[in-house]
Amino acid sequence: MIAVMSSSGRLWWMVGPIVGMVWGVVDSVVNHVPVMLGEVGTARAERGVWSQVAEFASLVLDAGWAWAATAVLVGWLVSRHARPASGMLRGALAGGLALAFATAAYYGADVLFDGGAWWGMATRYWLIGSVLLGSPLGVAGALIRLPGPTGVVAALVVPAGAALQMAVLPPPPESLMAEPVRWSIWIAVAVATVLVARGIHSRSAGASPKVHRAAE
């Protein structure tokens, strides 16, 4: 469905809001699994299996690099079949909308679980941040489709962000899932870097015959 919308000239603008809302609701629900299981008062390392699974997912979904990856993803999706300039504009709009809707949905779901006001300081702060950061991240997603150094640098934005966060702000040590999450993300970063390197090699190999034909 998302792929169909992203390739449609009329529906591409819906990709950001849909992906964002799904992301925000899922993140909030995962964070409240211990609440639903009645394990809030239990130490994080002593909770049951399902709470530990949710803890693993929560440490990933709550990470800044994962939210950034959402904006990059929608930017990449909506720029399909678009010219570079048009793709960048689409990516900027979709990236900002994705994070704004994700933030609104996240805090909206939190209100359903915890009560309280939706329009608080945290909501306003992250909505502003969503617009300011989501748009350039969406542009980065669109730039991934470009050949050459520009596409390479754009493709490394998310892996580099994940690596930086793991080095500077790793998961809290009191969580039993901290080490599994750290290793999983480092492995994912390594795999993503290898895939980008292979993509560079494939593009170079594909371009070489064309260069030789032009020279002849």
ZIZIHU-V803936 format. One record per residue. RES is the residue in three letters. OMEGA is omega as a letter, one per 20 degrees, with the letter a starting at -180 (999 if undefined). NEAR is the number of other ideal C-beta (glycine too) atoms within 8 Angstrom. Layout:
res=RES omega=OMEGA near=NEAR
res=RES omega=OMEGA near=NEAR
This chain:
res=MET omega=r near=4
res=ILE omega=a near=9
res=ALA omega=r near=7
res=VAL omega=r near=8
res=MET omega=a near=12
res=SER omega=a near=11
res=SER omega=a near=8
res=SER omega=r near=8
res=GLY omega=a near=4
res=ARG omega=a near=4
res=LEU omega=a near=9
res=TRP omega=a near=13
res=TRP omega=r near=11
res=MET omega=a near=8
res=VAL omega=a near=16
res=GLY omega=r near=17
res=PRO omega=a near=11
res=ILE omega=r near=11
res=VAL omega=a near=15
res=GLY omega=a near=18
res=MET omega=r near=12
res=VAL omega=a near=9
res=TRP omega=a near=15
res=GLY omega=a near=17
res=VAL omega=a near=12
res=VAL omega=r near=9
res=ASP omega=a near=13
res=SER omega=a near=14
res=VAL omega=r near=9
res=VAL omega=r near=11
res=ASN omega=a near=10
res=HIS omega=r near=9
res=VAL omega=r near=12
res=PRO omega=r near=12
res=VAL omega=a near=8
res=MET omega=r near=6
res=LEU omega=r near=10
res=GLY omega=a near=5
res=GLU omega=a near=9
res=VAL omega=a near=6
res=GLY omega=a near=3
res=THR omega=r near=8
res=ALA omega=a near=6
res=ARG omega=a near=9
res=ALA omega=a near=7
res=GLU omega=a near=5
res=ARG omega=a near=12
res=GLY omega=a near=7
res=VAL omega=a near=5
res=TRP omega=r near=8
res=SER omega=r near=12
res=GLN omega=r near=11
res=VAL omega=r near=8
res=ALA omega=r near=12
res=GLU omega=r near=14
res=PHE omega=a near=11
res=ALA omega=a near=9
res=SER omega=r near=12
res=LEU omega=r near=13
res=VAL omega=a near=11
res=LEU omega=a near=12
res=ASP omega=a near=8
res=ALA omega=r near=10
res=GLY omega=a near=7
res=TRP omega=a near=11
res=ALA omega=r near=11
res=TRP omega=r near=11
res=ALA omega=a near=13
res=ALA omega=r near=11
res=THR omega=r near=14
res=ALA omega=r near=18
res=VAL omega=a near=16
res=LEU omega=a near=10
res=VAL omega=r near=19
res=GLY omega=r near=19
res=TRP omega=a near=13
res=LEU omega=a near=14
res=VAL omega=a near=19
res=SER omega=r near=14
res=ARG omega=r near=10
res=HIS omega=r near=3
res=ALA omega=r near=10
res=ARG omega=a near=5
res=PRO omega=a near=9
res=ALA omega=r near=6
res=SER omega=r near=9
res=GLY omega=r near=14
res=MET omega=r near=12
res=LEU omega=r near=8
res=ARG omega=a near=16
res=GLY omega=r near=19
res=ALA omega=r near=14
res=LEU omega=a near=13
res=ALA omega=r near=18
res=GLY omega=r near=20
res=GLY omega=r near=15
res=LEU omega=a near=14
res=ALA omega=a near=19
res=LEU omega=r near=18
res=ALA omega=r near=13
res=PHE omega=r near=14
res=ALA omega=r near=17
res=THR omega=r near=14
res=ALA omega=a near=12
res=ALA omega=a near=15
res=TYR omega=a near=13
res=TYR omega=r near=15
res=GLY omega=r near=11
res=ALA omega=r near=12
res=ASP omega=r near=10
res=VAL omega=r near=11
res=LEU omega=a near=6
res=PHE omega=a near=9
res=ASP omega=a near=6
res=GLY omega=r near=4
res=GLY omega=a near=7
res=ALA omega=r near=5
res=TRP omega=a near=8
res=TRP omega=r near=5
res=GLY omega=a near=9
res=MET omega=a near=5
res=ALA omega=r near=7
res=THR omega=a near=12
res=ARG omega=a near=9
res=TYR omega=a near=8
res=TRP omega=r near=10
res=LEU omega=r near=11
res=ILE omega=r near=8
res=GLY omega=r near=9
res=SER omega=a near=13
res=VAL omega=a near=11
res=LEU omega=a near=7
res=LEU omega=a near=11
res=GLY omega=a near=15
res=SER omega=r near=12
res=PRO omega=r near=9
res=LEU omega=r near=15
res=GLY omega=r near=22
res=VAL omega=r near=13
res=ALA omega=r near=13
res=GLY omega=r near=18
res=ALA omega=a near=18
res=LEU omega=r near=13
res=ILE omega=a near=11
res=ARG omega=a near=10
res=LEU omega=r near=9
res=PRO omega=r near=6
res=GLY omega=a near=6
res=PRO omega=a near=5
res=THR omega=r near=9
res=GLY omega=a near=12
res=VAL omega=r near=10
res=VAL omega=r near=9
res=ALA omega=a near=12
res=ALA omega=a near=9
res=LEU omega=a near=10
res=VAL omega=a near=12
res=VAL omega=r near=11
res=PRO omega=r near=12
res=ALA omega=r near=8
res=GLY omega=r near=12
res=ALA omega=r near=15
res=ALA omega=r near=10
res=LEU omega=a near=9
res=GLN omega=r near=12
res=MET omega=a near=12
res=ALA omega=a near=6
res=VAL omega=a near=6
res=LEU omega=a near=4
res=PRO omega=r near=8
res=PRO omega=a near=9
res=PRO omega=a near=5
res=PRO omega=a near=5
res=GLU omega=r near=7
res=SER omega=r near=12
res=LEU omega=a near=7
res=MET omega=a near=11
res=ALA omega=a near=13
res=GLU omega=r near=6
res=PRO omega=r near=8
res=VAL omega=a near=13
res=ARG omega=a near=11
res=TRP omega=r near=8
res=SER omega=a near=9
res=ILE omega=r near=11
res=TRP omega=r near=10
res=ILE omega=r near=8
res=ALA omega=r near=10
res=VAL omega=r near=12
res=ALA omega=r near=8
res=VAL omega=r near=8
res=ALA omega=r near=10
res=THR omega=r near=10
res=VAL omega=r near=8
res=LEU omega=r near=8
res=VAL omega=r near=12
res=ALA omega=r near=8
res=ARG omega=r near=8
res=GLY omega=r near=9
res=ILE omega=a near=9
res=HIS omega=a near=8
res=SER omega=r near=8
res=ARG omega=r near=9
res=SER omega=r near=8
res=ALA omega=r near=7
res=GLY omega=a near=8
res=ALA omega=a near=9
res=SER omega=r near=8
res=PRO omega=r near=7
res=LYS omega=r near=8
res=VAL omega=a near=8
res=HIS omega=r near=8
res=ARG omega=r near=7
res=ALA omega=a near=6
res=ALA omega=r near=5
res=GLU omega=999 near=4
